[in-house]
């Protein structure tokens, strides 16, 4: 069956029964300093941080029929930083090359790109969800893996055996949006247009995941069993520090622990209703444990990581992936961005520049 091509809808429909209520976004996606929203409904659909949450933002406009027509090219909503830092050109073979920060600097070869020596130790392991075959799935349920988009038909077609319908082609790592460029951490393609981003083919083949298995439980003590849960982690950086927020409500201050080491942080947070969040984060760059700190608040845990040098961290967790010229947003307060910034901060290579 064809799938509606309008942004925010994506429903399958019978070719001869296109007449149906279609709820979609007529505007363009907006990605700015880690926040994601739609230009057509920013006033009442608040921007979100996570890409999965962004894809769930309900459409703001209705029409009485679906469409399978190719969407018309739409100019991206640009921020001042995007306009200043990104340009593109096409080679003779038709490939488009994106440049950041002026001519001669492409996303694959930034002028002052320096990767931490700790990357030689390899990437942090990626734990992927597995499909729980014991739980029934409703027809039409979409595979949860990023970039797949297959809708469930039946166990025989999508979950059992090795038929064509059981093959899942997906992205195992998260999407990344920086300076107008869009792609996935697990593979190299980078594009400017959101429609082109949605077309980036998965880089890994496996099985579908319609209903993920519940996380294993961990024994906290002989009398209590805690359910392991996931918590969202957000972060931004300044010249000297990386500020990390772990969004977990009502953390037990007495029993929870946060440990700092030179190349990692260990989180063990006890939550209400016998829930627990544990994670070891292998850091992109080195930190000074003695000068790093944390505080447990009502809705989150705030960590302040003291860098041992002033280099920019490309991501929070180390990886052996080629991220090109991507870097975290520099800021001084707030969730992300440069809220409250009052002075320009230059790295050593830009402090002294020859005159014209």
N, C-alpha and C positions, 0 to 999 in steps of 0.2 A: 504494500500500500504506500502511496506517496505520503510524505511528511510535510506539514505546513512549514514554510520557510520564513514566516514572520518572527521577528525577535520576541522571545518570551512565550511563544506558543509551542511550536515544535510537535504538535499532535499529529498522529497518523489519521488519515481519513480515506473513505472510499472515493475513488476517482469520480464516480457518478453521483456522489452524495456530498459534494463540497459545501452545501448549504448547512451551516452550523455556526454556533456562536464562537468566534475566534477572539481571544483576549491576548493582546500583544503590546509591545512598546514601539511607538512610531518614532521615537527619538534615538539618539546615539548613546552608546555606553560611555561613561566618564570614569577615567582612572586617574586619580590625583593623590600623590603622596601616600599610597597604600590603601586609600579609600576607593570604593567602587559603587557606582550608582548609574541611573539613567537620566539623561538630560530632560526627558519629557515628564518626569514625576519626582524630581529631587525634593520638591516642597513637602510631599507627604510620604514618600518612601525614602527613609533615611539611608545615607551611604553605609556600607558595611565593609568589613575588613576581609573576610574570607570569600574566596571565589565561589564555593558551593552555596554560600548564603546569597551571593549576588545573583546566581542563576535561579534562585527560588523567589526572587522579588516578583510579585504578581504583576501582570500586565495592567496598564492603566487606560487602555482604549479597547472598545469592542466593535466588531463588525459581524455581519451575518453570514460570512463565508470564509473558509480557509483558502490558502493560496499556495501553489507549488512553483510559482514563478520565481526566477532568480531575483534576489533583493537588489535594488538599485544601489550603486556605489554611494556611500555617504561619507562626507568629510568628517574626520575624527574631531572630537571636542578637545582642543589643545589647551594646555596650561602655558603660562609664561615660560616655565622651564623647558617645556617641550619645544616651543618655538625657537628658543635660544640655542638649544643643544643638539637638535636632530635635523638631519637633512638626508635626502636619498638621491640616488642616480642609478641609471641602468647601463649595464655593460652591453657590448655588441651581441653577446649570446642571450640577451634577454633577462639575465639575472639582475635583481635589484640589490644594491649595496646601501646600507644605512651608515651614516657618519654621525659621530657625536662630538660636540665641542669644536667644530670647525673642520675645514677641509683637511684631508689626509689622515684623519683619525676615524677608523671604523670600529664597530662594536667588537670585532674579533681581535683587533690589534690596538688597544688604547695606548697612548703615548707613555703613560707612567704606570702601566699595569704591573703590579707586584703581587704574586701569590705567596702565601705563607708557606714556609718549609714544612710545616706539619701536614700539608696535604699529601706528602709522600707516604704517609701512614695508611692512606686509603679512606674511603668515605664511611660515614656512620651507617650502620645497617638499616635497611628499610624494612619495616614489618608491615606486610600487606594483609588486608582482610581476606578471609576465606568464606566461601558461600556455605551456609548451613542448609544442607540438603534435607534435613529433618523438618524444616519449616515450610509450609505451602506458600506459593507465590501467586498473587493475583495476575490474571492476564493483563498485559499492557504495562506492567512494572518495568522501569528502565534499569538497566545494569548500572550499578553504582560506580564503576570504574571510570576514571576521567578519560574522555575522548572516545568512549565506546558507543553509547547511545542506542544499543540494541534493546528492543522491547520484548518482554517475556511472552512466549506463545504457550509452551507446555514443558513439563519436565523432560519428556522424550525428545523435544526439539532443542532445548537450551541447556539442560542440566545433566542428562544421563547419556553415557556413551561418548563417542568421539565424532559425532556428526558435524557437518559444517556449521550448524547453528550454535554449537557449544563453544566455538572459537571466539575468544575475546581479544581484540587488538586495542590496546589502551596505553595511557601514560602512567607509570608507577609513581612519579613524583609530582609535586604541586606546580600549578601555573605560576608564572612570574611576570609582573608588569612593572617596567621601569623606564622612565623617560620616553614614553610613547611606544616602546618596543614590547611585544607580547610573545610569549612562548612558554615552554615547560622546562623545568630544571633538568629533566632526564634526557633531553635531546636538544640539538642545536638550532632548529629552525626558529627564526624570529621574524615577526611581521608587524606592520603598523595597524592594519585594519582589523577590527574585531571579527568581522565575518570570515576573514582569512585565518584568524586564530582558531575559530571553531572548526576549520577544515584541516588543521594540522593532524596528519595521520599518526595514530599511536605507534610507539616505538618498541612495544613489548607484546608478546602473544601469550595468552594463558586461558584460564577459565573465567566465565562470568561470575559476578558477585551480586546477587539480587537481595539476599538477606545475610548480612555478615554474622559470623559466629560471635557469641558473647566472649568478652575477654576472660582469660583464665583468672581464677581467684587466687589470692595470696594470703597465707596465714600470717596475721600480724602477731598473734600470741596464741597459746594453747586454748584459750576460751573464746576467741573471736575470729571470724573469717571476714576479710574485707574484699569488697568487689572493686577491681581495678577499673578506673574510668579515665577518659581523656579530657584534657583541659586545653583551651586555646592559649597559644603563646604569641605575644606581639612584641615588637622591639623597634628601637631606632637608635641612632648613634650621634655622639658629638665628637669633637676632635680627640678627647681624652677618655671617654667612657662609652659603654654600650648599655642602654637602659632596657631592661626586659620586664614585661608584665605577664604573669601567669594568672589567667582569669579563673579563679576558684573561690566560691563563696563559703564563708564561715569556716575557714581553715582553723584547725585546732592548734593554737600557738604553743601549747605545752608539749604536744607529742610530735609535731611536724619538724622536719629538719631540712636545711639547705646547706650543702657543703661546697666550698669553692676550692678548686685546684687550678694549677697553672694552665691546663688545657681543657678543662671540663667543669661542669657544675652538676651536682647530684641533688635531685629533688625528691622528697618523700613527704607528701602532704596528706594529712588525715582530714577527711571531710565528714559531714553529717550522714546519717543513715548507713553507717559501716561502709562508706566508699573511700577510695584511696587513689591518689595520683602519684605514680613514681616514674621518674625518667632520668636518664643520664644524657646530658647534652654535650657532645664533643664540639668544642668551640672552634670557630674559624681561625682565630688568632689567640696569642697568649695573653693572660691577664695576671694581675698581681693579687693573689688571694687575700693578703693582709690588708689591702686597701679597698677590697670589694665588700659590699654590704647588702642586706635585704631587710624588708619590713613586711609584716603580714597585716593586711587591711581587711575590711569587712567583705569586699567583693573580689579581691585579687592579692597576689603577692608581688611586690615590686623588688627587682634586683638591680643593683648598680655595679657593673663590671668595670674595673679599672684596667684600661689597656696598658701594656708595658711599652708601647710606642704609639705614635700618632697616625699610623697608617689606617686607611679606610678598610673596613671589613666588607667583603662582597656579600656575604650572607651570615646568618648567625651560626649555623652549624657547618663544619668543614665538609668539603666534598671534592672529588677529583674531576668533577664536571667542568667543561670549559664554559664559563659564564660571560666571556667577552668583557665589555666595558660596564657591566652592571655593578651597581653599588647601592648600599643602604642609604636611605635619606638621612641627611644631617639635620639635626634640630637641637633646640635648647629646652623645650618643654612641650607638654601636650602628648597626644598619642603618637603622632608622626609629624613630619614636616619641620618647618622652621618658624613655628609660632613664637613670637617674642624676640626673634633675632634682631640684633642691633649693630652687629659689626661683621665684616667679611673675614673669614678665617682661611688662610692659604697654607698649603703644605710647603715643605722645604723647596721643592722644585719650582714653585711659582712665586716665592717670596722676592726673588731677584730676577727681573726680566729686562733684557736689553731694550733701550729706547729705539725709536724709529730712525 
